[in-house]
Amino acid sequence: MKKKILIIIVMFMLISITGITYSLYTNMIKKDIPISLASFSVGVEKKTTLDIDLSDLEPGSVNHYDFSILNNINENMSDVSIVYNIILKTGNYMPLDIKLYDSSENLLFDSSNGAKTEDGLLLKTDDIIMPYSESVKNDYSLEVVFPEEYSGEEYSGLVDYINLTIEASQKIK
Amino acid sequence: MKNKKFILFIILVCSFLFISVLIPSLAKLVTSKTSINNEWNGSIASSFNSGSGTIDSPYIISNASEFAYFKETLKKDDYKNKYIKITNDIILNSGLFKDDEKLEYIKDDVTYYLDSNSDKYYEDNSFDNYVGTINEFETLKTFNGTLDGDNHTIYGLYIKEDNSSLFENIGGNISNLIIENAYIYGEYSSAGLTLNSNESIIKNVIVDGNILSNGNETQYMISNNIDDLVIDDEATLNINVNLPDTSDYKFLLSGTCTGDTSFTVDGKVIPCKDFEVNVNPFNFNIQTNSRIYLTNLKYNYSYDTSISAGVILKANDSSVENVVNRANVKNKLASGIVGILKNTNISKSYNLGNINGNKSSGLVDTIISSNSSLNYIYNEGNLTNNSAGLVSNIIDSNIDISNSYNTYNTSALGNIDNSYLSINNSYNKVPDDDFLTYNNNSIRVLFDNDDFIYDEAPLIKLDYDNLKYVNIVLNDKVWNSYKEDVDFLSYDENLSLILVSTKEYKAIKGVYYYLSEDELSKENLDNINWNDYNTPISLKKRGTYILYVKVINYNDEATYLNTDRIYLYVDDIYASIKVDDKTYDDLHNPDYCFINNKKIEINAYSKNDIKSIKYLVSDIAFEQSDLEVNISWITYQESISIKNDSIIYVKVEDNNSNIIYLNSDHFIDTKYNITNLKSGNDLKFNSNMTYNSSISFNVLLDNSDVTLNGFERSIISNEVLPINTHIVINDLTNNKIYEYFVKENEEKEILLSKFNEAGVTSEINYSNEYTNKDKFHIIIDFKNIEETEKEYNIFFKAKRVSEELTSDTISFKLNSSLDDINSKLNIINVGNNISINYNYLSTTIIKFNTSFNSTYLNTNLEDLDKTLIIEVIDKDNNIVNKDKYKSLKFIYNGVSYSPNNTNKTLIKLDNLNNIGETLTIKTSEDISGLLDGDNTLKITLGLTFNNLIKYRSNNSINIPIVINKRANNYGFGISTNKRIISANDLFKFNINASIDNPTIEVSLYKKKERNGTNQEYTKVNISDYINESINTISNGETQVSFKDDVEKNSYMFEFTLYDGDTLVGKNSIKVVVR
């Protein structure tokens, strides 16, 4: 029961030299949600987060959410690299196993090691560096599992959310 | 010159003659039976050899002729107060009398047949070929002197008379005399030593041979005195005697009458003078007309009897001590030591002979009118017919019996009459409550123990009562008996052991020998291979020897004797290491020897005496060159104890600087242990299994320090294992797994070297070189074999050359019958549940028992889960979808269970046999998941694997589910347009209840913990959280928003539907405020 929604998040990082873009696709809506670095802003509102609604997941279901992060090399060439983190927040209202893998199937974070906050659960990758000199696209897969063992009545009709945020900054030499 | 030559010639001739006579007489081999020089030739000497008949100079009898002279002189002289001594064995006849079916006479190992009528013996029993005549003797007349036999033997005494014995009457002392190979035959009675003993001392006498009688009856008299009587007119005398069981009696009254008139006795007129008259038994009547005086009265009674005894026929007022009967005694009445005893004590005497009579007695036939004691007496002989082990009749007597026993399977005592017995410390082989046959007036008094109960009574054995036929002679050493504790003798030259007859005339049927390295117990002597002895036994080879000899006589009795331990060393110096039954005496490549912590002894010998014995304990082998340098030797004290896996090296040096080295094998102190024996992988072992089961166990050495290098390991079964038996061996030391499938024509022993390493592509066999420390986990799996029914005994073995180590045996049986497992699974309802109320707040507890009654253990079920399978079945026997009974909760051991995607609720049990377990079913007032029709809760017992049902019971618990309210008539749907909501965000509920103008109450619950697994919600006041007033809502859309300050959490809206006042449904929906 694996739903696969292909989401491409296009992130556009505006810095003096280069930018990082991500794109997120839903099965219905294509959205370009460029992100803007805090220190750099070109005055355009960029959306750098995405919400995923987890209503009515069935016990035993395994869902994958695939996305990419890429750097758009435009006419404004930069001579600096960018470092970014992928941050996931969830309400932790459901007993889910959440894992993030990169394209080499490396596990970047795992909900069993998440930090509990007053808002729920927080998961964050280590710093990821994106170079400036060439076009790069990093692919990621978010796996959300509702374990089968939670088959009791009390686990029916649950609802929760996932919020994905990409935070980027200039890499300082 | 000529004279000198002549003299020299004479000297040479004389020397030659001297030597030619001397040498043959030196060593007399046992089987050399030349004529016996001293057998009686029938002559009668003219005098005793010497002596004057005094105590200091007794008459000496040194041969048979002088003994015959003694016989003749006894006809005139009773030798009262005179002394006689026998100084040599008296051989009256040298052949052996053997009374079998025919009377045989065995002489010089040739068996002849004796015609007892003529005393001639012949080559065969047709008496055709005459060979010779027996020397017949006569019963010696009354002897009242003292005869000392000086432990010599009268051999071959042959007498045939009416009443036969060596002596007719003895009134003196006879001691230290052996009567052997006697053939004493009497028409009426017979005895070995004497017919009568009166006031005699008989001591240290052995009788052996045949004491026989034709059984013709004879008169036997017993006489009692009666006090003088004065009778005036009439008197009746009563005589109370109880008589031995025999036939006619004659009673005689005798005495002297003084008076003027005659008198009558029982009506018979008797003149008044010396008289003798037959009277009535027991009482008789005397009458007279005037006074008479009766004096010297005697009351005699006699009866016909025919009795024989091994030693003394009638003993009166005598003493019998240290007397043994070995003779066969045969007559109508037959006894071992004494026939009729009166006032005679017997001590330290026993019977070993066969007593054959119409009535047999081991010791004494009849004790009568006696005050006597029997002390330290026993019977070990065979008795026949109506026997008493010790005494057949005790009449009118006071008898003490102590320290006595009878081993023959009969009562110890027979008829007891009018007697007082005091018995203590005496035993009978047969516990016999009625061993004493009472007549009137008998009293029995027992001390110290119960009636003659046989126990391990001590065997008295008189020292001189040993059958000695042969001596073993080695130089100046002589051995003549069997002994268990042997001394040690060493010799450094070749030896010759010779067997020499103790007495030439003793007939021996066979002589055998056996050379042993170790001491042999008496029990061992029956189990060895004896060699015929023909020539002296030569010892030439270095070694240790104990010579055992067995001599069989013509009674087929075996006597044994042995030497001490003789060590023969031809080298200057010798040493040995001894452990258990192994002896090492040289330097060699050590093999393996399994021992169990035994002590090790070192022995060393040298002509020059030993200077030092040293040893070392090593775990590696040495060459001699290693031992000669740089070794730390330990001085040997008494013995060496070793730990494990050691070789003992020994260095011995004598005073002549001779040094030798020797070593033992590798001593290994270990054994295989079988541990963790299971059926399957982890089931309690049951030796009765289905044929497709498996067993597993560990095999390990109990001593983890031991390494068995170079040993071939194998698994051995009493029967060849079935084809396709899968054996897996996990070498736990080397972490490798090997496997093997039994093939056709397999052997009972499967070597581990046939096994292949599992999980590797190339074929790698198990190698015995891999394993040094044996620690294996073994699985024998019969899953793939054909059906069979067989018993197996298997064990593990390691072997190297001749040493092998085996484990204990594991026994099991494979059974051909496979159960129908479904029919063996059982579940029964032991509660009294009638039904489950659905849609009603209820708790139903179902009490059940489960069992699995398999015929045999089937290990294939091991990995299956024992599971309760719960389903809801409709009236058509279809399984109801779980969504239709969401409010049914199944609780077992405090844990709540729900149906899975196959609409079955599976609850795992710990085991299949449960008694009084409970399953709780809770229902609530919830119409969600409505049930249509008649439904049943069905519970079965199953075996599952990964939640797949493999087996389930044929029977089940079935409980009807009763719908309390027809809630399934109501539809009640709830939906919302948003479920992830921000505070103050508007969102809508859409209510669709199938009632017109429904009353729907709304409640709000907040999640207790920010935790995915805990889904507990707590009811809150809805107006504190929601802007709108929605305590009740109606069908259709309702817009709702959370307050600004509401906590970010998950909330549950619960909607309750009423039809009028009746609650008919509930529904809920969860949202998240973020």
Interface residues (C-beta under 8 A of the other chain):
Chain A: D51 D53 S55 G60 G91 N92 Y93 M94 P95 L96 K116 E118 D119 G120 Y150 S151 G152 E153 E154 Y155 S156 G157 L158 V159 D160 Y161
Chain B: K886 S887 K889 S896 Y897 S898 P899 N900 N901 R979 I980 K1007 R1010 N1011 G1012 T1013 Q1015 K1048 S1050 S1068 I1069 K1070 V1071 V1072 R1074
